Amino acid sequence: MARPVAAAIDAAAGACRLVVGKSLGSLACGIAADRNIPAAWLTPVLTIDHVAAALRRAMAPTLLIGGSADKVWDARIAASLRHDVLEVPSADHGLELADDAAGSVDVLRQVVSRLDHFVGSLGC
């Protein structure tokens, strides 16, 4: 996972200002951390040690978004990091609420709003 991300960043020749990944995409969070690139991670796999370790060393602005009902989201790890965190109560790995379509749309609004605010804060 990290190799294609590194290649894409290298191809951008310094123009890469933000990395955004979902779920298994967070396996590449070490690349963003090592290159000091801001990142937004939706449903990062916080239960994998090297993902959590990379997020601990990330110094660039970082946004983590996860749901409390997601089996790969670890609220304790997320809270222990110095990053911006949005934890959506009862949301699963798809950032949806079980049997609640309208509530899931509200979650999507919340996620998009937080992403918009985060990107805006970067001055991109």
Backbone as XML, in Angstrom:
<?xml version="1.0"?>
<chain id="A" units="angstrom">
  <residue number="1" name="MET">
    <atom name="N" x="0.825" y="-1.194" z="0.000"/>
    <atom name="CA" x="0.000" y="0.000" z="0.000"/>
    <atom name="C" x="0.868" y="1.256" z="0.000"/>
  </residue>
  <residue number="2" name="ALA">
    <atom name="N" x="1.922" y="1.285" z="0.765"/>
    <atom name="CA" x="2.735" y="2.491" z="0.885"/>
    <atom name="C" x="3.492" y="2.804" z="-0.403"/>
  </residue>
  <residue number="3" name="ARG">
    <atom name="N" x="3.935" y="1.795" z="-1.118"/>
    <atom name="CA" x="4.745" y="2.026" z="-2.317"/>
    <atom name="C" x="4.000" y="2.841" z="-3.380"/>
  </residue>
  <residue number="4" name="PRO">
    <atom name="N" x="2.751" y="2.508" z="-3.738"/>
    <atom name="CA" x="2.050" y="3.324" z="-4.735"/>
    <atom name="C" x="1.795" y="4.757" z="-4.244"/>
  </residue>
  <residue number="5" name="VAL">
    <atom name="N" x="1.556" y="4.904" z="-2.947"/>
    <atom name="CA" x="1.341" y="6.255" z="-2.404"/>
    <atom name="C" x="2.630" y="7.059" z="-2.517"/>
  </residue>
  <residue number="6" name="ALA">
    <atom name="N" x="3.742" y="6.459" z="-2.157"/>
    <atom name="CA" x="5.035" y="7.151" z="-2.270"/>
    <atom name="C" x="5.307" y="7.527" z="-3.723"/>
  </residue>
  <residue number="7" name="ALA">
    <atom name="N" x="5.005" y="6.634" z="-4.652"/>
    <atom name="CA" x="5.230" y="6.921" z="-6.067"/>
    <atom name="C" x="4.363" y="8.086" z="-6.535"/>
  </residue>
  <residue number="8" name="ALA">
    <atom name="N" x="3.121" y="8.122" z="-6.091"/>
    <atom name="CA" x="2.226" y="9.225" z="-6.481"/>
    <atom name="C" x="2.719" y="10.552" z="-5.909"/>
  </residue>
  <residue number="9" name="ILE">
    <atom name="N" x="3.179" y="10.530" z="-4.664"/>
    <atom name="CA" x="3.700" y="11.755" z="-4.050"/>
    <atom name="C" x="4.966" y="12.213" z="-4.780"/>
  </residue>
  <residue number="10" name="ASP">
    <atom name="N" x="5.845" y="11.269" z="-5.100"/>
    <atom name="CA" x="7.062" y="11.610" z="-5.836"/>
    <atom name="C" x="6.734" y="12.190" z="-7.206"/>
  </residue>
  <residue number="11" name="ALA">
    <atom name="N" x="5.718" y="11.628" z="-7.874"/>
    <atom name="CA" x="5.325" y="12.105" z="-9.199"/>
    <atom name="C" x="4.783" y="13.525" z="-9.133"/>
  </residue>
  <residue number="12" name="ALA">
    <atom name="N" x="4.245" y="13.911" z="-7.989"/>
    <atom name="CA" x="3.714" y="15.265" z="-7.839"/>
    <atom name="C" x="4.823" y="16.301" z="-7.697"/>
  </residue>
  <residue number="13" name="ALA">
    <atom name="N" x="6.042" y="15.846" z="-7.527"/>
    <atom name="CA" x="7.225" y="16.713" z="-7.481"/>
    <atom name="C" x="7.053" y="17.886" z="-6.521"/>
  </residue>
  <residue number="14" name="GLY">
    <atom name="N" x="6.631" y="17.579" z="-5.303"/>
    <atom name="CA" x="6.505" y="18.626" z="-4.290"/>
    <atom name="C" x="5.174" y="19.332" z="-4.269"/>
  </residue>
  <residue number="15" name="ALA">
    <atom name="N" x="4.288" y="19.018" z="-5.209"/>
    <atom name="CA" x="2.988" y="19.684" z="-5.259"/>
    <atom name="C" x="1.965" y="19.040" z="-4.326"/>
  </residue>
  <residue number="16" name="CYS">
    <atom name="N" x="2.309" y="17.902" z="-3.750"/>
    <atom name="CA" x="1.366" y="17.208" z="-2.872"/>
    <atom name="C" x="1.220" y="17.986" z="-1.570"/>
  </residue>
  <residue number="17" name="ARG">
    <atom name="N" x="0.018" y="18.455" z="-1.301"/>
    <atom name="CA" x="-0.239" y="19.266" z="-0.116"/>
    <atom name="C" x="-1.109" y="18.558" z="0.916"/>
  </residue>
  <residue number="18" name="LEU">
    <atom name="N" x="-1.693" y="17.410" z="0.537"/>
    <atom name="CA" x="-2.604" y="16.704" z="1.414"/>
    <atom name="C" x="-2.752" y="15.265" z="0.929"/>
  </residue>
  <residue number="19" name="VAL">
    <atom name="N" x="-2.742" y="14.343" z="1.874"/>
    <atom name="CA" x="-3.034" y="12.942" z="1.569"/>
    <atom name="C" x="-4.351" y="12.607" z="2.264"/>
  </residue>
  <residue number="20" name="VAL">
    <atom name="N" x="-5.259" y="11.974" z="1.536"/>
    <atom name="CA" x="-6.537" y="11.537" z="2.096"/>
    <atom name="C" x="-6.663" y="10.050" z="1.830"/>
  </residue>
  <residue number="21" name="GLY">
    <atom name="N" x="-6.989" y="9.308" z="2.876"/>
    <atom name="CA" x="-7.132" y="7.866" z="2.716"/>
    <atom name="C" x="-8.263" y="7.342" z="3.570"/>
  </residue>
  <residue number="22" name="LYS">
    <atom name="N" x="-8.783" y="6.199" z="3.170"/>
    <atom name="CA" x="-9.850" y="5.545" z="3.927"/>
    <atom name="C" x="-9.446" y="4.108" z="4.201"/>
  </residue>
  <residue number="23" name="SER">
    <atom name="N" x="-9.705" y="3.685" z="5.408"/>
    <atom name="CA" x="-9.529" y="2.297" z="5.819"/>
    <atom name="C" x="-8.117" y="1.804" z="5.546"/>
  </residue>
  <residue number="24" name="LEU">
    <atom name="N" x="-7.972" y="0.828" z="4.651"/>
    <atom name="CA" x="-6.647" y="0.269" z="4.375"/>
    <atom name="C" x="-5.684" y="1.298" z="3.800"/>
  </residue>
  <residue number="25" name="GLY">
    <atom name="N" x="-6.208" y="2.389" z="3.277"/>
    <atom name="CA" x="-5.337" y="3.477" z="2.826"/>
    <atom name="C" x="-4.470" y="4.004" z="3.951"/>
  </residue>
  <residue number="26" name="SER">
    <atom name="N" x="-4.945" y="3.844" z="5.184"/>
    <atom name="CA" x="-4.169" y="4.329" z="6.327"/>
    <atom name="C" x="-2.895" y="3.519" z="6.550"/>
  </residue>
  <residue number="27" name="LEU">
    <atom name="N" x="-2.747" y="2.399" z="5.859"/>
    <atom name="CA" x="-1.483" y="1.660" z="5.929"/>
    <atom name="C" x="-0.335" y="2.504" z="5.392"/>
  </residue>
  <residue number="28" name="ALA">
    <atom name="N" x="-0.654" y="3.526" z="4.625"/>
    <atom name="CA" x="0.368" y="4.419" z="4.067"/>
    <atom name="C" x="0.566" y="5.679" z="4.902"/>
  </residue>
  <residue number="29" name="CYS">
    <atom name="N" x="0.015" y="5.720" z="6.105"/>
    <atom name="CA" x="0.140" y="6.956" z="6.886"/>
    <atom name="C" x="1.582" y="7.245" z="7.291"/>
  </residue>
  <residue number="30" name="GLY">
    <atom name="N" x="2.437" y="6.242" z="7.288"/>
    <atom name="CA" x="3.853" y="6.480" z="7.564"/>
    <atom name="C" x="4.501" y="7.361" z="6.513"/>
  </residue>
  <residue number="31" name="ILE">
    <atom name="N" x="4.057" y="7.234" z="5.270"/>
    <atom name="CA" x="4.589" y="8.077" z="4.186"/>
    <atom name="C" x="4.277" y="9.542" z="4.478"/>
  </residue>
  <residue number="32" name="ALA">
    <atom name="N" x="3.018" y="9.834" z="4.832"/>
    <atom name="CA" x="2.642" y="11.209" z="5.150"/>
    <atom name="C" x="3.414" y="11.702" z="6.365"/>
  </residue>
  <residue number="33" name="ALA">
    <atom name="N" x="3.555" y="10.852" z="7.371"/>
    <atom name="CA" x="4.285" y="11.242" z="8.582"/>
    <atom name="C" x="5.747" y="11.530" z="8.259"/>
  </residue>
  <residue number="34" name="ASP">
    <atom name="N" x="6.393" y="10.642" z="7.515"/>
    <atom name="CA" x="7.813" y="10.790" z="7.214"/>
    <atom name="C" x="8.110" y="11.979" z="6.310"/>
  </residue>
  <residue number="35" name="ARG">
    <atom name="N" x="7.135" y="12.348" z="5.478"/>
    <atom name="CA" x="7.348" y="13.472" z="4.555"/>
    <atom name="C" x="6.695" y="14.760" z="5.046"/>
  </residue>
  <residue number="36" name="ASN">
    <atom name="N" x="6.147" y="14.702" z="6.254"/>
    <atom name="CA" x="5.529" y="15.879" z="6.883"/>
    <atom name="C" x="4.427" y="16.483" z="6.013"/>
  </residue>
  <residue number="37" name="ILE">
    <atom name="N" x="3.571" y="15.616" z="5.494"/>
    <atom name="CA" x="2.458" y="16.039" z="4.648"/>
    <atom name="C" x="1.174" y="15.941" z="5.465"/>
  </residue>
  <residue number="38" name="PRO">
    <atom name="N" x="0.363" y="16.990" z="5.487"/>
    <atom name="CA" x="-0.937" y="16.903" z="6.171"/>
    <atom name="C" x="-1.766" y="15.755" z="5.594"/>
  </residue>
  <residue number="39" name="ALA">
    <atom name="N" x="-2.598" y="15.176" z="6.454"/>
    <atom name="CA" x="-3.381" y="14.027" z="6.006"/>
    <atom name="C" x="-4.722" y="13.972" z="6.713"/>
  </residue>
  <residue number="40" name="ALA">
    <atom name="N" x="-5.692" y="13.427" z="6.007"/>
    <atom name="CA" x="-7.010" y="13.124" z="6.580"/>
    <atom name="C" x="-7.230" y="11.634" z="6.386"/>
  </residue>
  <residue number="41" name="TRP">
    <atom name="N" x="-7.506" y="10.937" z="7.483"/>
    <atom name="CA" x="-7.695" y="9.490" z="7.450"/>
    <atom name="C" x="-9.103" y="9.165" z="7.908"/>
  </residue>
  <residue number="42" name="LEU">
    <atom name="N" x="-9.893" y="8.618" z="6.999"/>
    <atom name="CA" x="-11.252" y="8.196" z="7.321"/>
    <atom name="C" x="-11.209" y="6.717" z="7.679"/>
  </residue>
  <residue number="43" name="THR">
    <atom name="N" x="-11.734" y="6.376" z="8.815"/>
    <atom name="CA" x="-11.748" y="5.022" z="9.368"/>
    <atom name="C" x="-10.370" y="4.365" z="9.309"/>
  </residue>
  <residue number="44" name="PRO">
    <atom name="N" x="-9.345" y="5.053" z="9.846"/>
    <atom name="CA" x="-8.015" y="4.450" z="9.839"/>
    <atom name="C" x="-8.002" y="3.164" z="10.660"/>
  </residue>
  <residue number="45" name="VAL">
    <atom name="N" x="-7.135" y="2.254" z="10.294"/>
    <atom name="CA" x="-7.047" y="0.961" z="10.965"/>
    <atom name="C" x="-6.139" y="1.119" z="12.188"/>
  </residue>
  <residue number="46" name="LEU">
    <atom name="N" x="-6.703" y="1.676" z="13.250"/>
    <atom name="CA" x="-5.932" y="1.977" z="14.448"/>
    <atom name="C" x="-5.544" y="0.731" z="15.228"/>
  </residue>
  <residue number="47" name="THR">
    <atom name="N" x="-6.100" y="-0.413" z="14.879"/>
    <atom name="CA" x="-5.774" y="-1.665" z="15.560"/>
    <atom name="C" x="-4.498" y="-2.306" z="15.010"/>
  </residue>
  <residue number="48" name="ILE">
    <atom name="N" x="-3.895" y="-1.713" z="13.998"/>
    <atom name="CA" x="-2.613" y="-2.188" z="13.466"/>
    <atom name="C" x="-1.519" y="-1.306" z="14.063"/>
  </residue>
  <residue number="49" name="ASP">
    <atom name="N" x="-0.567" y="-1.942" z="14.712"/>
    <atom name="CA" x="0.455" y="-1.216" z="15.461"/>
    <atom name="C" x="1.230" y="-0.192" z="14.634"/>
  </residue>
  <residue number="50" name="HIS">
    <atom name="N" x="1.634" y="-0.545" z="13.396"/>
    <atom name="CA" x="2.449" y="0.416" z="12.649"/>
    <atom name="C" x="1.629" y="1.619" z="12.184"/>
  </residue>
  <residue number="51" name="VAL">
    <atom name="N" x="0.329" y="1.481" z="12.047"/>
    <atom name="CA" x="-0.518" y="2.639" z="11.729"/>
    <atom name="C" x="-0.549" y="3.585" z="12.923"/>
  </residue>
  <residue number="52" name="ALA">
    <atom name="N" x="-0.805" y="3.051" z="14.103"/>
    <atom name="CA" x="-0.825" y="3.879" z="15.314"/>
    <atom name="C" x="0.528" y="4.521" z="15.554"/>
  </residue>
  <residue number="53" name="ALA">
    <atom name="N" x="1.615" y="3.783" z="15.337"/>
    <atom name="CA" x="2.955" y="4.330" z="15.544"/>
    <atom name="C" x="3.235" y="5.470" z="14.570"/>
  </residue>
  <residue number="54" name="ALA">
    <atom name="N" x="2.840" y="5.308" z="13.313"/>
    <atom name="CA" x="3.051" y="6.372" z="12.326"/>
    <atom name="C" x="2.249" y="7.618" z="12.692"/>
  </residue>
  <residue number="55" name="LEU">
    <atom name="N" x="1.035" y="7.419" z="13.174"/>
    <atom name="CA" x="0.217" y="8.563" z="13.572"/>
    <atom name="C" x="0.807" y="9.264" z="14.795"/>
  </residue>
  <residue number="56" name="ARG">
    <atom name="N" x="1.468" y="8.519" z="15.657"/>
    <atom name="CA" x="2.120" y="9.135" z="16.822"/>
    <atom name="C" x="3.270" y="10.039" z="16.396"/>
  </residue>
  <residue number="57" name="ARG">
    <atom name="N" x="3.971" y="9.670" z="15.331"/>
    <atom name="CA" x="5.114" y="10.485" z="14.922"/>
    <atom name="C" x="4.750" y="11.570" z="13.905"/>
  </residue>
  <residue number="58" name="ALA">
    <atom name="N" x="3.540" y="11.544" z="13.393"/>
    <atom name="CA" x="3.108" y="12.555" z="12.416"/>
    <atom name="C" x="3.069" y="13.929" z="13.077"/>
  </residue>
  <residue number="59" name="MET">
    <atom name="N" x="3.756" y="14.883" z="12.488"/>
    <atom name="CA" x="3.806" y="16.246" z="13.017"/>
    <atom name="C" x="2.945" y="17.222" z="12.207"/>
  </residue>
  <residue number="60" name="ALA">
    <atom name="N" x="2.671" y="16.895" z="10.958"/>
    <atom name="CA" x="1.846" y="17.759" z="10.113"/>
    <atom name="C" x="0.392" y="17.655" z="10.575"/>
  </residue>
  <residue number="61" name="PRO">
    <atom name="N" x="-0.417" y="18.653" z="10.265"/>
    <atom name="CA" x="-1.839" y="18.574" z="10.629"/>
    <atom name="C" x="-2.452" y="17.277" z="10.110"/>
  </residue>
  <residue number="62" name="THR">
    <atom name="N" x="-3.195" y="16.617" z="10.992"/>
    <atom name="CA" x="-3.781" y="15.317" z="10.670"/>
    <atom name="C" x="-5.190" y="15.248" z="11.236"/>
  </residue>
  <residue number="63" name="LEU">
    <atom name="N" x="-6.109" y="14.763" z="10.433"/>
    <atom name="CA" x="-7.500" y="14.569" z="10.844"/>
    <atom name="C" x="-7.804" y="13.083" z="10.819"/>
  </residue>
  <residue number="64" name="LEU">
    <atom name="N" x="-8.381" y="12.589" z="11.902"/>
    <atom name="CA" x="-8.825" y="11.203" z="11.994"/>
    <atom name="C" x="-10.333" y="11.184" z="12.158"/>
  </residue>
  <residue number="65" name="ILE">
    <atom name="N" x="-11.009" y="10.384" z="11.348"/>
    <atom name="CA" x="-12.458" y="10.262" z="11.439"/>
    <atom name="C" x="-12.813" y="8.784" z="11.550"/>
  </residue>
  <residue number="66" name="GLY">
    <atom name="N" x="-13.561" y="8.444" z="12.587"/>
    <atom name="CA" x="-13.959" y="7.063" z="12.779"/>
    <atom name="C" x="-15.269" y="6.968" z="13.516"/>
  </residue>
  <residue number="67" name="GLY">
    <atom name="N" x="-15.806" y="5.782" z="13.533"/>
    <atom name="CA" x="-17.069" y="5.545" z="14.221"/>
    <atom name="C" x="-16.875" y="4.655" z="15.433"/>
  </residue>
  <residue number="68" name="SER">
    <atom name="N" x="-17.644" y="4.912" z="16.463"/>
    <atom name="CA" x="-17.496" y="4.147" z="17.701"/>
    <atom name="C" x="-17.893" y="2.677" z="17.540"/>
  </residue>
  <residue number="69" name="ALA">
    <atom name="N" x="-18.655" y="2.336" z="16.491"/>
    <atom name="CA" x="-19.043" y="0.948" z="16.250"/>
    <atom name="C" x="-18.137" y="0.253" z="15.229"/>
  </residue>
  <residue number="70" name="ASP">
    <atom name="N" x="-17.050" y="0.893" z="14.865"/>
    <atom name="CA" x="-16.102" y="0.339" z="13.900"/>
    <atom name="C" x="-15.095" y="-0.537" z="14.652"/>
  </residue>
  <residue number="71" name="LYS">
    <atom name="N" x="-14.950" y="-1.777" z="14.244"/>
    <atom name="CA" x="-14.063" y="-2.712" z="14.936"/>
    <atom name="C" x="-12.579" y="-2.367" z="14.795"/>
  </residue>
  <residue number="72" name="VAL">
    <atom name="N" x="-12.208" y="-1.587" z="13.782"/>
    <atom name="CA" x="-10.795" y="-1.228" z="13.605"/>
    <atom name="C" x="-10.477" y="0.171" z="14.126"/>
  </residue>
  <residue number="73" name="TRP">
    <atom name="N" x="-11.459" y="0.828" z="14.696"/>
    <atom name="CA" x="-11.270" y="2.145" z="15.321"/>
    <atom name="C" x="-11.015" y="1.909" z="16.804"/>
  </residue>
  <residue number="74" name="ASP">
    <atom name="N" x="-10.008" y="2.530" z="17.335"/>
    <atom name="CA" x="-9.699" y="2.408" z="18.755"/>
    <atom name="C" x="-9.775" y="3.808" z="19.359"/>
  </residue>
  <residue number="75" name="ALA">
    <atom name="N" x="-10.843" y="4.077" z="20.082"/>
    <atom name="CA" x="-11.080" y="5.411" z="20.638"/>
    <atom name="C" x="-9.966" y="5.849" z="21.577"/>
  </residue>
  <residue number="76" name="ARG">
    <atom name="N" x="-9.392" y="4.913" z="22.312"/>
    <atom name="CA" x="-8.301" y="5.275" z="23.233"/>
    <atom name="C" x="-7.078" y="5.736" z="22.472"/>
  </residue>
  <residue number="77" name="ILE">
    <atom name="N" x="-6.728" y="5.037" z="21.404"/>
    <atom name="CA" x="-5.579" y="5.453" z="20.596"/>
    <atom name="C" x="-5.865" y="6.800" z="19.952"/>
  </residue>
  <residue number="78" name="ALA">
    <atom name="N" x="-7.041" y="6.958" z="19.353"/>
    <atom name="CA" x="-7.391" y="8.223" z="18.705"/>
    <atom name="C" x="-7.296" y="9.385" z="19.691"/>
  </residue>
  <residue number="79" name="ALA">
    <atom name="N" x="-7.813" y="9.191" z="20.891"/>
    <atom name="CA" x="-7.793" y="10.251" z="21.903"/>
    <atom name="C" x="-6.387" y="10.544" z="22.410"/>
  </residue>
  <residue number="80" name="SER">
    <atom name="N" x="-5.498" y="9.560" z="22.336"/>
    <atom name="CA" x="-4.141" y="9.758" z="22.841"/>
    <atom name="C" x="-3.257" y="10.532" z="21.873"/>
  </residue>
  <residue number="81" name="LEU">
    <atom name="N" x="-3.688" y="10.670" z="20.645"/>
    <atom name="CA" x="-2.906" y="11.380" z="19.629"/>
    <atom name="C" x="-3.195" y="12.871" z="19.701"/>
  </residue>
  <residue number="82" name="ARG">
    <atom name="N" x="-2.289" y="13.672" z="19.223"/>
    <atom name="CA" x="-2.473" y="15.129" z="19.271"/>
    <atom name="C" x="-3.155" y="15.661" z="18.007"/>
  </residue>
  <residue number="83" name="HIS">
    <atom name="N" x="-3.849" y="14.789" z="17.312"/>
    <atom name="CA" x="-4.481" y="15.165" z="16.052"/>
    <atom name="C" x="-5.938" y="15.561" z="16.252"/>
  </residue>
  <residue number="84" name="ASP">
    <atom name="N" x="-6.471" y="16.186" z="15.225"/>
    <atom name="CA" x="-7.890" y="16.513" z="15.191"/>
    <atom name="C" x="-8.656" y="15.207" z="14.986"/>
  </residue>
  <residue number="85" name="VAL">
    <atom name="N" x="-9.627" y="14.925" z="15.842"/>
    <atom name="CA" x="-10.363" y="13.666" z="15.790"/>
    <atom name="C" x="-11.862" y="13.934" z="15.761"/>
  </residue>
  <residue number="86" name="LEU">
    <atom name="N" x="-12.533" y="13.258" z="14.849"/>
    <atom name="CA" x="-13.991" y="13.228" z="14.845"/>
    <atom name="C" x="-14.398" y="11.772" z="15.037"/>
  </residue>
  <residue number="87" name="GLU">
    <atom name="N" x="-14.977" y="11.475" z="16.191"/>
    <atom name="CA" x="-15.519" y="10.141" z="16.429"/>
    <atom name="C" x="-17.031" y="10.244" z="16.368"/>
  </residue>
  <residue number="88" name="VAL">
    <atom name="N" x="-17.630" y="9.496" z="15.454"/>
    <atom name="CA" x="-19.069" y="9.538" z="15.246"/>
    <atom name="C" x="-19.718" y="8.423" z="16.073"/>
  </residue>
  <residue number="89" name="PRO">
    <atom name="N" x="-20.539" y="8.791" z="17.057"/>
    <atom name="CA" x="-21.185" y="7.778" z="17.890"/>
    <atom name="C" x="-22.020" y="6.805" z="17.055"/>
  </residue>
  <residue number="90" name="SER">
    <atom name="N" x="-21.824" y="5.526" z="17.319"/>
    <atom name="CA" x="-22.582" y="4.419" z="16.712"/>
    <atom name="C" x="-22.314" y="4.196" z="15.233"/>
  </residue>
  <residue number="91" name="ALA">
    <atom name="N" x="-21.407" y="4.948" z="14.616"/>
    <atom name="CA" x="-21.117" y="4.752" z="13.191"/>
    <atom name="C" x="-20.203" y="3.541" z="13.013"/>
  </residue>
  <residue number="92" name="ASP">
    <atom name="N" x="-20.445" y="2.801" z="11.928"/>
    <atom name="CA" x="-19.644" y="1.624" z="11.617"/>
    <atom name="C" x="-18.469" y="1.992" z="10.714"/>
  </residue>
  <residue number="93" name="HIS">
    <atom name="N" x="-17.813" y="0.990" z="10.151"/>
    <atom name="CA" x="-16.630" y="1.234" z="9.325"/>
    <atom name="C" x="-16.962" y="2.005" z="8.044"/>
  </residue>
  <residue number="94" name="GLY">
    <atom name="N" x="-18.197" y="1.922" z="7.600"/>
    <atom name="CA" x="-18.632" y="2.691" z="6.431"/>
    <atom name="C" x="-19.098" y="4.091" z="6.801"/>
  </residue>
  <residue number="95" name="LEU">
    <atom name="N" x="-18.923" y="4.446" z="8.083"/>
    <atom name="CA" x="-19.411" y="5.714" z="8.630"/>
    <atom name="C" x="-20.923" y="5.845" z="8.441"/>
  </residue>
  <residue number="96" name="GLU">
    <atom name="N" x="-21.601" y="4.719" z="8.643"/>
    <atom name="CA" x="-23.059" y="4.671" z="8.555"/>
    <atom name="C" x="-23.625" y="4.197" z="9.886"/>
  </residue>
  <residue number="97" name="LEU">
    <atom name="N" x="-24.882" y="4.518" z="10.093"/>
    <atom name="CA" x="-25.595" y="4.076" z="11.285"/>
    <atom name="C" x="-26.512" y="2.927" z="10.892"/>
  </residue>
  <residue number="98" name="ALA">
    <atom name="N" x="-26.432" y="1.842" z="11.620"/>
    <atom name="CA" x="-27.228" y="0.655" z="11.296"/>
    <atom name="C" x="-28.718" y="0.988" z="11.281"/>
  </residue>
  <residue number="99" name="ASP">
    <atom name="N" x="-29.383" y="0.600" z="10.205"/>
    <atom name="CA" x="-30.839" y="0.755" z="10.078"/>
    <atom name="C" x="-31.320" y="2.187" z="10.254"/>
  </residue>
  <residue number="100" name="ASP">
    <atom name="N" x="-30.502" y="3.157" z="9.853"/>
    <atom name="CA" x="-30.875" y="4.565" z="9.998"/>
    <atom name="C" x="-30.323" y="5.359" z="8.816"/>
  </residue>
  <residue number="101" name="ALA">
    <atom name="N" x="-31.042" y="5.299" z="7.699"/>
    <atom name="CA" x="-30.588" y="5.977" z="6.478"/>
    <atom name="C" x="-30.493" y="7.484" z="6.671"/>
  </residue>
  <residue number="102" name="ALA">
    <atom name="N" x="-31.505" y="8.090" z="7.284"/>
    <atom name="CA" x="-31.493" y="9.539" z="7.489"/>
    <atom name="C" x="-30.345" y="9.940" z="8.423"/>
  </residue>
  <residue number="103" name="GLY">
    <atom name="N" x="-30.131" y="9.160" z="9.472"/>
    <atom name="CA" x="-29.019" y="9.430" z="10.385"/>
    <atom name="C" x="-27.679" y="9.290" z="9.690"/>
  </residue>
  <residue number="104" name="SER">
    <atom name="N" x="-27.582" y="8.319" z="8.776"/>
    <atom name="CA" x="-26.343" y="8.127" z="8.023"/>
    <atom name="C" x="-26.062" y="9.313" z="7.107"/>
  </residue>
  <residue number="105" name="VAL">
    <atom name="N" x="-27.106" y="9.904" z="6.542"/>
    <atom name="CA" x="-26.929" y="11.116" z="5.725"/>
    <atom name="C" x="-26.420" y="12.254" z="6.606"/>
  </residue>
  <residue number="106" name="ASP">
    <atom name="N" x="-26.937" y="12.363" z="7.812"/>
    <atom name="CA" x="-26.456" y="13.383" z="8.745"/>
    <atom name="C" x="-24.977" y="13.157" z="9.095"/>
  </residue>
  <residue number="107" name="VAL">
    <atom name="N" x="-24.588" y="11.898" z="9.253"/>
    <atom name="CA" x="-23.177" y="11.581" z="9.517"/>
    <atom name="C" x="-22.326" y="12.037" z="8.344"/>
  </residue>
  <residue number="108" name="LEU">
    <atom name="N" x="-22.785" y="11.760" z="7.120"/>
    <atom name="CA" x="-22.046" y="12.190" z="5.935"/>
    <atom name="C" x="-21.881" y="13.707" z="5.921"/>
  </residue>
  <residue number="109" name="ARG">
    <atom name="N" x="-22.934" y="14.429" z="6.259"/>
    <atom name="CA" x="-22.844" y="15.897" z="6.333"/>
    <atom name="C" x="-21.783" y="16.321" z="7.348"/>
  </residue>
  <residue number="110" name="GLN">
    <atom name="N" x="-21.795" y="15.665" z="8.494"/>
    <atom name="CA" x="-20.838" y="15.980" z="9.556"/>
    <atom name="C" x="-19.396" y="15.706" z="9.094"/>
  </residue>
  <residue number="111" name="VAL">
    <atom name="N" x="-19.191" y="14.590" z="8.441"/>
    <atom name="CA" x="-17.863" y="14.228" z="7.953"/>
    <atom name="C" x="-17.386" y="15.219" z="6.895"/>
  </residue>
  <residue number="112" name="VAL">
    <atom name="N" x="-18.234" y="15.534" z="5.936"/>
    <atom name="CA" x="-17.863" y="16.468" z="4.874"/>
    <atom name="C" x="-17.575" y="17.851" z="5.460"/>
  </residue>
  <residue number="113" name="SER">
    <atom name="N" x="-18.379" y="18.280" z="6.417"/>
    <atom name="CA" x="-18.151" y="19.568" z="7.058"/>
    <atom name="C" x="-16.803" y="19.606" z="7.772"/>
  </residue>
  <residue number="114" name="ARG">
    <atom name="N" x="-16.470" y="18.534" z="8.494"/>
    <atom name="CA" x="-15.186" y="18.497" z="9.206"/>
    <atom name="C" x="-14.031" y="18.463" z="8.218"/>
  </residue>
  <residue number="115" name="LEU">
    <atom name="N" x="-14.163" y="17.686" z="7.135"/>
    <atom name="CA" x="-13.123" y="17.660" z="6.107"/>
    <atom name="C" x="-12.939" y="19.036" z="5.474"/>
  </residue>
  <residue number="116" name="ASP">
    <atom name="N" x="-14.042" y="19.705" z="5.181"/>
    <atom name="CA" x="-13.989" y="21.040" z="4.587"/>
    <atom name="C" x="-13.266" y="22.012" z="5.521"/>
  </residue>
  <residue number="117" name="HIS">
    <atom name="N" x="-13.591" y="21.969" z="6.781"/>
    <atom name="CA" x="-12.946" y="22.835" z="7.764"/>
    <atom name="C" x="-11.453" y="22.519" z="7.849"/>
  </residue>
  <residue number="118" name="PHE">
    <atom name="N" x="-11.111" y="21.240" z="7.880"/>
    <atom name="CA" x="-9.710" y="20.826" z="7.973"/>
    <atom name="C" x="-8.928" y="21.313" z="6.758"/>
  </residue>
  <residue number="119" name="VAL">
    <atom name="N" x="-9.425" y="21.057" z="5.562"/>
    <atom name="CA" x="-8.734" y="21.476" z="4.347"/>
    <atom name="C" x="-8.610" y="22.997" z="4.322"/>
  </residue>
  <residue number="120" name="GLY">
    <atom name="N" x="-9.671" y="23.696" z="4.710"/>
    <atom name="CA" x="-9.617" y="25.162" z="4.755"/>
    <atom name="C" x="-8.572" y="25.674" z="5.721"/>
  </residue>
  <residue number="121" name="SER">
    <atom name="N" x="-8.359" y="24.962" z="6.813"/>
    <atom name="CA" x="-7.376" y="25.387" z="7.799"/>
    <atom name="C" x="-5.941" y="25.246" z="7.284"/>
  </residue>
  <residue number="122" name="LEU">
    <atom name="N" x="-5.767" y="24.453" z="6.246"/>
    <atom name="CA" x="-4.439" y="24.244" z="5.666"/>
    <atom name="C" x="-4.051" y="25.353" z="4.707"/>
  </residue>
  <residue number="123" name="GLY">
    <atom name="N" x="-5.004" y="26.149" z="4.287"/>
    <atom name="CA" x="-4.734" y="27.221" z="3.345"/>
    <atom name="C" x="-4.484" y="26.711" z="1.933"/>
  </residue>
  <residue number="124" name="CYS">
    <atom name="N" x="-5.029" y="25.548" z="1.598"/>
    <atom name="CA" x="-4.837" y="24.970" z="0.254"/>
    <atom name="C" x="-5.735" y="25.650" z="-0.757"/>
  </residue>
</chain>
